[in-house]
Amino acid sequence: MAIFRTKTFSDLYQTIMRRVKLPVTDEEALNACKESINTRYEDISFRKKWRWRRRRWDMNIPSKVEAGTVSVTNGSRVVVGTGTGWTASNVNWYFATGGNDEEYELKTMDVGTQTAYLSTNYVGETNATASYLIYQNELGLVPDCEEIEFVWHDNFRVPLEITSPREIGELMVRFPGAEGWPTHCTVAGFKDYRGPALGEFLLGHDYLGGSDRNDLKLILFPQVPDNDYVLHIDYSVKITPLDADGDEPLIPVEKRHILVYGALADLFSRERADDTSAFWEGKYQDSLKEMEADNEFSDEKPRFVVGGKWWRHKRRMDPSSADLGSYFDRFYRLFD
């Protein structure tokens, strides 16, 4: 059986409708076909940690800002900076005055007058020339991020420990105002991704800030970055249903025939051709198992395989005799 070199959503459903000998003008059958394609696409996508769902994104972590002084008033939300040099990008950063553990969020800012408004009233003592600190440790992730897999930066030569939001919160309570490069991170909800300025926007790579709402944000610890850092993030891409004719699944082109097999099984079942449906379901399952077993497409868990002769003779193992797996290959790249 020849492999279908289907590429777009239109290619997929037209191939399937032609195989079932149904006209694309049959709206009910066409809708069933499209629904089946998307159902099978979702089923395949969440079955394993596929490499074709993996993306890498580089994200800037801005350093803390503490230049100048601020005027704060007990019971007021208004903060006025002198020599601070704040910009619009500092909105939603965290704020604290020297010697105080209370933290606030800068909700709005008038850059011209260097006036900011806190998330709640200031509870410290009134001070016209207070030292201060603002920082950002919560970063909105790119809109197509489904799940964080691996995070690192070049100053910390091991991956960041991905923990739960509760664990990050406990670290912040135990070590308030901790400074340094990030060593721990977690993923939580609701933070707009901030894209680059239009003049620096790269078509086909960047996302416009504010154009998409993503429910995921990355929270870092220590929470106060002591310098500018670049964070490297490996993540799984969100799976969005195919809709427009030109939409393409993330599955590699040479494996998209699996969607055809699965949808054919569903449509022949709908037409009560059970034997034919079973045939195509078998093709679907066999092709899926083949793709799952292919290291080119799947990202396996860490594994360490030692040749039997080394166990029998208890000899020193040569690295060439062991297969460390794709995870270790990726990890060791950090130390090249």
N, C-alpha and C positions, 0 to 999 in steps of 0.2 A: 504494500500500500504506500503510495507516494506521500511524502510529508507536505502538508499545506504550508506555503510560505505566505501566510496572512500577516498583515501589518497593522491596519487600522480597524476601528470598530466596524466600519462599513464592510471591509474585507471579510471580517469574521461572520457577521450575520448574513451577508449575501452568500457566502460559501455554504453556510449551514442550511439556509432556506432552499438553495439549489439542490443540496443533497437529499433533503426531505421531499423535494419536488413540490414545494409550496411557493406561490408567488409572493413577492415582497409587498404586493398591494393588499394581501390578506393582513389587515391591521392587527387583528387579534393574535394570529400566529406570529407575526413579526414582534409584537410586544412580548409574547411568551419567550421568543428566541432571545431577545435582548436581555430580558430578566434572567434567563438561564445563564447567559454568558457572564453577567455580573455576579451571579451567585457562585458560579464555579471559580471565577477570578478571586473572589473574596475567600473562598474555601482554600484555594491554593496558597494565597498570600500569607495566611496566618497559620499554615501548617508547619512551617519551619522558619528558621532565621536565614532567609535567602540572601545571598550576596547582591542580587539585583534590587533588593530593597534598601541596601546600605548606601548612605551618603556621608560625606565629610563636610563639615562647615567650620570655618575659622571665625572666631568672634573676639573682638577687642574688649578687654577689661580695663576700664579707665582707672587711673590712680586717684587716690583721695585728693581733695582740695582743702587747703587750710590757709591760703594767702589772705592777708588783710585781717580786719576785725569786723565784728557785727554788733549792732545795737539791738538788744532784746529787752522786753518789758514783761514782768510777771503778769499773767492773766491775759496777755495779748498774743494773737497769732502772727503779728507782723514782725518781720526780721529785716533790718536794713544793713546792707554791707558797705564797707568802706575799703577800697583797694582790693576787692574780692575777685573781680573779673569773671563773675558768673555768666553763663550763657543759657540759652533756652534748653540745651541738652541736659542741664542740671536739674530740670524739673523731675520730680519723683525720686530724687536722691534722698538719702537719709542725712539728718542733721543732728549735731550735738554740740553743746558748748563745752569749753575746757573745764575739767573737774566735775562734770555731771554725767551720770550714766543714762539719763533719760534721752531717748531718741525720738525724733519726729520725722515726718516726711515733708519735703518741700512740694506743696501741691500746685502752686502757681508762682509765676515770677515775672516781674517787670524788669527786663534786662537794662533798659535805659536808666532807671533809678536804682538798680541793684536792690530791689525790694522783693522779698519773698513772703509767702504765706504758708504757715505750718499746718499740719493735719489737725492739730488741736492747740489749745492755749498753752503757752509756755509757762512751766511751773517753777522755773528757777528764779534766782534773784535778778532784779533789773540791773542791767549793765550796758553802758553806752559804748564800751570798747572791749567786748568779750572776745577771747580766742574761741575758735570753733573748728569744726571738722564736718565736711560733707563727703559722702561716698556712695557708691552703688554696688551692691552685691547681688541684685536680682535682675537677671537679664532675660528679656523675652526671646524665646526660641523661634527659629524660622517657621513659617506657617505650615510647611509640609512635614514637620517633625511629629512622628508617632511615638517613638520611644528612644531614650538615650541608651546607647550601648557601651560607649567607651569615651572617656574624657581625659585629656592630658594637656600640659603646656611644657615649654622647653626649659623652664627654670626648675621644675620638679620632675626628676627623671623616672618617676613611676606614675602610673595612672592615678587620677583622683579617685578617692573612695566614694562610690555612689551609695548614699545612705537614705534613710527615710526622712521626711520632713520633721518628724518628732525628734529624731536624733540630732539633726542640724539645729533645731530649736534648743535642745538641751545643751549643746556645745556653746551656743551663743549666750545662754543664761549663765553657764559656768565660767565663760571667758568673755565678758562684755567688752566690746571695743577691741577685740583681738585683731592685730595687724599682721600682714605678711602675704605671701603668695598662696593661692588656693590649694588646699590639700583634700578637702571634702566637698561634696556637692549633693544636691538632691533636686528632684523635679516636682514642682507644685503647680497650682493653677493661676490663671488670669494675670497676664502681663503682655502688653502690646509689644510686638517686635518693632524695633526702630531700624528702619532701612537707611541706606546711605543717602546723601544729598543727591538731587537729580543730576547735578553736574558730574557726579562720580558713579552714577548708576551703570551697571554692566548688564546689558540685555542678555537674557538667557541664563543669568547667574544670580543676580540680586532680586530681592523682593522690595516693593515699595513699602515703606513704613506706614502703618495705619491702614493699609489697603485690605489687609486680612487680619482677622482676629484669631489668635491662637491661644488655646487654653493652657499652654505649657510655658513655664518659666523655669530658669535654672537659678538656684540659690546656692551661693558659695560661702565656704568657711575656710580660713578666717574671713570675717565679713568686711574688713577694711583693707582694700588692696594698697600696698605700700609703693606700688609702681604700676606702670602700664604693662599689661600682659596680653598675649595672644593665646586664646584657648582653642584647642583643636577638639572637635566633637564628631564622633561617629554616631550616626543615628539611623533608625529605620524610618523610611518614608511612609506617610499616610497613604492608604489605598482609597482612591476616590472612584466612584462608579463611572463607567464609560457611558457617555451620553451623546456627544456630537459625533458625526460620521468620521471625523479626522482624529478623534481621541485614540491614543495607543495605550495598551496595558504596559506595566513595568516589566512584565515577563519578557525575556530576550526573544527576538524575532524567531530564532530557530526552534523555540519551544512553544510558541503560541498556538500550534496545532492542538495542544492539549485542551485548550478552551473549546475548540471545534468538536473534539471527541466528546467532551462532557455535555455540551449543549445538544449534540445529536442524540445522545442517550436520553436526555430529558424530552426532546421533541418527539422522538419515536415512541417514548412511553406515553406522551400526551395523545399520540395517534393510535394508541393501543397496539403497537407493533412490538410486543414484549421481547421476542427473540432478537430482533434487530437492535432494540434498546440495550439488551444485555451485551450484545457484541460490542457496541460503542462504549458502554460502561467499562468493559474489560480493557479496551484500548486506552481509555482514560486512566484507569488505575495503573496499568502497566507503564504507561508513559510517565505518570506522576512518580512512581517508584524509581524509575530510571533517572529522573531529574533529581530526586532526593538523594540518590546514591552518588551523584556526580559532584565531586568537590569543586568543580568550576562554578556551580550554581548555588551550593549550600554552604553555610558557614557553620562548621561543626564545633561542638564543645571541646574544651581542652582534652587531649588524650595523649598517652605516652605508651608506645608500643615497643617492647624489647624482644629481640630475636631469641628463639628458644635456646640456641647454643650458649648464650651468655648466662642464662639461668642455670643450665646444666653444669657448666664449667666454672661459674662464679668468677668470671674474668672481668677485668676492667672494660667498661663499655666504650666503644668508639662512637662519637656522635653520629657518624654516617650510618650506623646500624639501627638507629631509632628514628621514628617518625613523630615529630613533636606536634603536628597538627597546625591548622591555620591560625588558631588563636595565638599560639606561641610565636609563630612567624610574624604576626602583626605586632605583638608585644615587643619582641626583640628589635624591631626596627627602631624603637626609641633609643637604643643604645648604640646604633651603628655610627 
